[in-house]
Amino acid sequence: MSVGSTYRRSCDIALVESPNEGRVVVMPLNGTQPYVLTDSAAVIWGLVDGERDITAIVGEIRSQFPDVGPEIRESAQEFLHQLHELELLETTECA
């Protein structure tokens, strides 16, 4: 993900969210397996809105979980990249 780019959720998915349980099930509409996101993965997924870049996502994680370590940026970036590779997310470049 380059500086200034953001992710948005793919239009080709269906979601089942259980906010009280901290779980999201993402189901690609192409018939591939569903993905169950829990805990920090569900939090990161919830922050993907097509407007926040990685810096904003990490900033929000740090505000919600002040004890998170410095590795969170790299971990979040890697996770978002994996979701993009699975075609669950699309990228948008900021002008």
Stockholm file with secondary structure:
# STOCKHOLM 1.0

chainA/1-95         MSVGSTYRRSCDIALVESPNEGRVVVMPLNGTQPYVLTDSAAVIWGLVDGERDITAIVGEIRSQFPDVGPEIRESAQEFLHQLHELELLETTECA
#=GR chainA/1-95 SS CCTTEEEEECSSEEEEEEGGGTEEEEEETTSCCCEEEEHHHHHHHHHCCSSCBHHHHHHHHHHHCTTCCTTHHHHHHHHHHHHHHTTSEEEEECC
#=GC SS_cons        CCTTEEEEECSSEEEEEEGGGTEEEEEETTSCCCEEEEHHHHHHHHHCCSSCBHHHHHHHHHHHCTTCCTTHHHHHHHHHHHHHHTTSEEEEECC
//
